[in-house]
Structure formats: structure tokens, C-alpha cells
Amino acid sequence: MRTTVVDAARRALGPVGLTLPVSFTDALSIDLQREAVERLEGAGYHAVWTNEVVGGKDALVQLAVLLAATRRMVFGTSIANIWARQPQTMHGAAAVLAQAYPGRFVLGLGVGYPQQAADTGREFGSPLAMMRDYRDRMDSPTSPPAPDVAYPRIIAANGPKMLTLAGEIADGALPAGGPPEFTAQARQALGPDKLLVVGLSVIPGGDRDRTRALAREWVSGSLRLTWVAAALARLGYSEREISEVSDRLVDAIVAHGAPADIAAKVREHLAAGADHVTLMQPIGTDLSVGVDQLERLAPALRDVTSRGNDHRIG
């Protein structure tokens, strides 16, 4: 049964999607968001992902509006934050979307951060234990019950233990911000029957030196998190490469430059085992600017295929 859910999601998502540009400082007009996804669907993209923290917006309400604004586009949460709602409510809302828009919804779950737990008056605890408990309680009986409909459930996982857990209790995983070598490790950890969605940071532009400089700023920011540096060291990047944020490291993590360069990096992740790659622009990217860039990228991505399967943009 769950294998069928994964296979259907692979077909629906195709190899490439995008994460809607987001801001953590401004409330984006829902009218502009509707216009954006209509344009992106017209450009040939099949899938859009949206994020969630705690408060300010509800990712599932947002997707209900955007699903209604499009005809065939698939939407996913990357991620729906477990601190934003109770597990039974998460499942109930997700099931309604899956029932209303068959084959067009993927639920990505994430544990978020300690401050987000504190903002809701709860203890963060062990991320692994929290995710396991949350996933278990999603299917607890309620009155009235949630719609009896299947939908893909994947877990944000950037570490080996969370990847293992995702393979055990979910339909797959959603790692983000890693090089293709990490995608290969994630596929090995999950096995062939799970959905692997990979978040790929992108900075489009014709001046490769400029886009690499911007990409280096992005990578430098992520390296402030000690676990990121540790993960890169496990992949074989040297202490010097990490401390100096080398060109090799930047180019491995961020797809930057011309559309052909970005398409090539997408292919690397697909070849490493990703089912679907979602393009993530820098936080704070203006929505209209981001959509313009993504529209220009679309032609280069039309010929991107996943392991020989004939899934294309457009």
C-alpha cells in the first residue's frame, strides 16, 4: 500500500520542483502567491514546496489556497512544523487536502528548533523521540475521524539517525543543503522503495564569479551550525576546505550560475539517487524576482530526467 503511495508521488512530482521564495520578515500577499504559482505552472513546473515555522502563517491553509489556484500542480510542505499543530490535527488537515486534490499533495514533516518548541510552551527534548511520537499519534482515533485517504508522508532529515527513522516510520525523507555525496548516502540509508526529495540551494545569474561569491556567503552562514561542518567532514571534505569555504565545497553545495550549470547540478543529485530535487532560493528573495528567475530556468530543466525515466518539465 505505502509502496503504491511512493510510486504515485514519484510520477506526480517528476524530477524537479521548486520552493516558493519566502520571507521571515514580511507577510507575503496571498494574491501575489496565487499569481506566482499560476506563472510557474505555466512555465512547466509540476511541483511547488512551501515552508512553515510557528505562527504568521499556516502552511496547510496556504496550500489549500494555492492548490485551488492551479490545475495540476503538486504541492508539498518543506516542512510542516510539528510544533505548529497537534499530530491528529496535522493528519486531519493533510487528509482533507489529499481528498480534495487527489495525487497533488505531499506532507513533509520537520522537528524544527528548540526555540520554536519554547514558543509553544513545550520542551524540545530528543528530536528522534519527538518525531517518532508525533508520527505515531497522527493516526490516533478522533471523533469525527479524518478522511480515509492515503497521502505521502516524508520527514526532513539531514543526519544519519533521522534518515534511518524516516525510512522506518515514513514514506521517505527530505534532506536539504547537502552535496550530491550526501544524497547518495541518503538513498543508501532509505533503500530503493522510499521517496527521496532533496532541497538544492540555487543562485541563478550570468556572472559565475558573482554567483559563487553569493553562494559562498550562503554556505558560510550554514557552517555556523556545528552539525553542518561535522556532516561535511564525514563526507570527506577537509578541515581546511570547510574553514576556508573552498570553491569545491561551495560548488558542491549550491547550484549557481547559468541555467545549464544549475541543470547539471540537478542531474548530479538525481544520479546520486534523488527522486525529486526542489530548488531553494535564498531566504528573503523577493517573490516577483524569484519567480522571474525560475521562469528563466525552466527551459534548461525541461530535459532533466530521473535515472532514465521520461519525466520532464513542460
N, C-alpha and C positions, 0 to 999 in steps of 0.2 A: 504493500500500500504506500509506504513512505518513499520507496524507490520510484513509484509512479509519479508522486508529487515532485521529486527531484528532476526526473526526466522532463516533465511538463514545464517546470521552471526554466530548465536549460533552453528548451525550444522557445519559450516566450521571451526570455531576456535577450537571447542572442549573445554575441561575444563582447559587445561594447555598449556601455551606457555612460551616464554622467551624473554627477552630484550637483544639484541645483546650487548656484552660488548663494552663500549665506552671510549674514552679518550678526554679530553678537552685541552690536550697539544700537542698531536701528530696527524698527518693526517694518518689514517689507510689505508693501501693499499687496493684498491677495489678487487684486485686478492685474497688477504687473506680473505676478507669478502665473496667473492663468494665461496671460499673453505670452509669457516666456515659454511655457510648456507647449502651447499651440505652435509657436515658431519652431521649437526643437523637434516636435513631431513632424512638422512639415519638412524639416531638414533631413529627416530619415532616421532619427534616433528612436530606438524601441523601448528604452528604459531610463527612468529618472529616479534618483535616490535623494532623500531629504534627511536632515539631521534633527536631533532633539536634545535639549539639555533638561532643565527643570524650570518650568514657568515661562511666560512670554508667548509661547505657542504650544499647541498640541499637535504632534506630528501626524496622528491618525485623522484628526479633523482636517488638517491641511491636505492630506492625501485624498480625503473624500471630495474636497473641492476640486482638486487637480484631476482626479480620475473622471469627474463629471465634465471637465473642460476638454477632454481628449477622447479620441475614438478607439484607439487600440494600444496606446502606450501602457507599459507595465511600470508600476511604482513600487519602490521599496523603502524601508526605513533603515538609515545607516548612521545612527541607530535610534530605535525607540528606547528611551532610558528607563530602566526598571524602577527608578525612584519616582518617576512621574505619575505612576498609577499602580493600583493593586494588580496582582497577576491575573485574577479572574476577570477583571475589567479589561486588561490588555487583550486577553483571549477573546472576550466578547466583542470588543470593538474590531479586532482583526477579522473575526469570523463574519461579522456583518459586511465588512469591505469585500472579503473574499466571496461572499454570497452575492453581493450586489454587482461585482465586477469579476466574473469567473476568469481565472488564469491571469489576472492583471495585478496581483498584489503579492509581495514578499515581505514577511516580517523579520527584520533584523533587530536583535536584542543586544543591549550592552549594559555593563555594570556601572559605567560612569566613573565618578571620582568621589573621594571621601567628603568633600565639601558639599556635593550635591545630596548625599545622604544626610549630612548635618542640616542642610536647608529644609529638609522634610522632617526633622526631629528624630532621625533614626541613626543607628550605628552602622558604619560601613562593613566592618567585620572582614571575613575572608571572601575575596571576590569569587573564588571557586564554589565555596559553600553557599554564598548568596545566590549565584546563578543557578546552581542545581536546585535549591529550594524553590526559587521563583518559578523555574520551568516546571517543576513538579506540581506546584499549586495552580498553575494556569488552567489545568484540566480538572480542578476540584469542582464538585457539583454545585450548581447555583440554581436559584429559583426566581425567575424562569431560567431555563438553560440557554446557553449560547447556541446559535445556529450550528447544526451538524454538518460542517463543511471543512474540508481539508485545505490547508494553505502551507507554503514553505516557511519554516522557522529556522533561522540561522543566527549564529552568535558571533559578535565581534570578538576576535581572538588574535592577539599579537604575540602571545607566548606559548610555549610548548604545552603547558598544563591546561590552559584554556582551550587550545586546539584539540587536545585529547578529549576534554569534556564535551566540546561541540560535536565531535564525532560520535560520542556516546549518547547524548540526550537531545540532539537537534538534527536538522536536515543538512547542516553544513556550517560553514564559517565565513566570516568577513574580516580578514586582516587588511590593514591599510598602512601605507607609508614605508613598505619594505622593498628591497631589491628582488629581482626575479629568483635569486637563490632561496629567499625565504618562501616565495610562492611554491617552489619545488618541495621544500620541507613540509609546508602546509598540506600539499597534496598527498605526500607520503603518510603524514600523520592521519589524515582523514580517510584515506583509501579511495577507491575509484567511484564509489556509489554515493558520495556526498557532494553537495553543491559548494563550490568554492568561488566566492565573489571577492575580488581584490580591488582595493582602493588605490589608485595610482595618481600621485600628485602631478599636475601639469602646469606649465607656464609657457603658453604659445607666444611666438614672436619671431620675426625675421632675423634679428640680430642675435646670433647664438652666444656671443660673449656677454651681452646684456642679460639674456635669459638665464645663462649659467650663473651670473652674479646674483640674480634674484633667487635662483634655486638654492644657491649656497646659503643665503640668508634663511631660507625655509628650513634647510637641513640643520643649520647651526641652532636654530630655535628648538627643533625636536631633540637635539642632542643634550639639551638641558635636563631632559628626563634620563636618569641614570640607566633605566632598563633598556632604553633605545641603544645607547652605546654598548651595553653588555650584549644585546642581541646581535649587533653588527660584528662585535668581536667573535662571537660564536660562529658567525658565517665566514670568518677568515680575514676580515679587514683588520689591518694592523693598528696598533695604538697610535702610531704617527698619522696614518690616514684619517683616523677618527678625530684626533686632536686638532689636526690642521684642516679638516674638512676638505679632503683632497678632491681633485677633479673626478677621479674614478668613482669615489663614493657619491658625489653629487649626481653624476651621470647615471649611476646605477639606481638611485632612489627617485629622482624627479625626471619626468619626461619633459624636455624643454626644447625650444627651437621651432623649426619649420614643421608644418603638418606631417611631412614624411618622417621626420625624426620622432614625432610623437607616436605615429602609427607603428614605427619599428619597435618602440618600447612596449607598446600594447602587445605586439606579436611575441615578444620575449616572455611576457607573463603568461600568455596563452600556451606557448610552447612548454613552459615550466609546469603547466597543469591547471591554470585558472580556467573555469568555465565562463566567467564573465569578468570584465575589467570596467570599473566605473572611474571616470576621470574627475579628479577633485582639484578645483582651483583654489588659490589662497583665500583664507578666511578674510572677509571684508571686500572681496572683489565686487564691484558694482554690478548689479544684476543685468542691466542692459549691456554693459561692456562684456561681461562674461558670456552672455548669450550670443553676442556678435562673434566673439572668438570661437565659440563652439560651432556656430553655423559655418564658419570658415574651415574648421577642422573636418567637418562631415565628409566632404568628397574623398579625402585621404584615407578615411576609415572605412569606406564602403567595401573595399576589397580585403579587409581584415577578416580572416576566417579562423575558426577554432578547431585545431587538430584535424583539418581536412573537411570538417562539416560545412555545408553550404549555408551558413547563417551570415547574412550580410546586413549592413546598414543600408536602408533605402529600398 
